[in-house]
Amino acid sequence: MRNTSHRRPTADIKAAIAAERRELAVVLNGLSDEEWDAPSLCEGWRVREVAAHMTMGFRYSLPTMAWELVKARGSLHRMTSRCAHKDAAAHSTAELAAFLGDNAHHPWKPPVGGIEAALGHDVVHGLDITVALGLGRRVPEERLRILLGSIDARTLTFFGVDLSGIELSADDLDWSFGTGTRLSGSAQDLLLLAYGRRLPPGHLHGEPRDRFLAGQG
């Protein structure tokens, strides 16, 4: 699999995270009530659950997080889903947007993956919202390149993505990954695919596209 990149300075990645959070807060503030309640690309989560989940790391202390994990009987997936639904119901949409914008420089990182994973968390969950709503937001190229450059076999395994016999090829910048039958789309759509998302029709092109469509088994 081909994916050439060099590691970006930490300061650049932190700046990208802050910019992404501020921009997404503006997007969230502009949504209608109907859009807040619309489905996202995350199965079973509306836009408001995604926004609540994105800001969980800013609002929960480590002891609180640990207790929530105990209550979920050790299942991280069960814990995050329960907290997303609980927090989405407890906070107004204005509060959820503010949690994101007001914490642009918060140092939270996922348990694995480091600072690049923190950027991936924000970018991908932002796309879970904007792609599902058809808003047409384009993530800046530099942020995408940081994340595309970090994709490897471990990334795909973690998100349960099987790209055997497939080459991902971006049609809006010079990036490809894997070997085999060509599957093309915008760089941000291919990033979503690599992070285990299924996409609405029309986003991917090539014979394997049906394997990655939303609503397919």
Buried (B, 14 or more C-beta within 10 A) or exposed (E): EEBEBEEBEEEBBBBBBBBBBBBBBEBBBEBEEEBBEBBBBBEEBBBBBBBBBBBBBBBBEEEEBEEBBEEBEEEEEBBBBBBBBEBBEEBEBEBBBBBBBBBBEBEBBEEEBEBBBBBBBBBBBBBBBBBBBEBEBEBEBEBBBBBBBBBEEEBBEEBEBEBEEBBBBBEBEEBBBBEEEBBBBBBBBBBBBBBBBBBBEEBBBBEBBEBBBBEEE
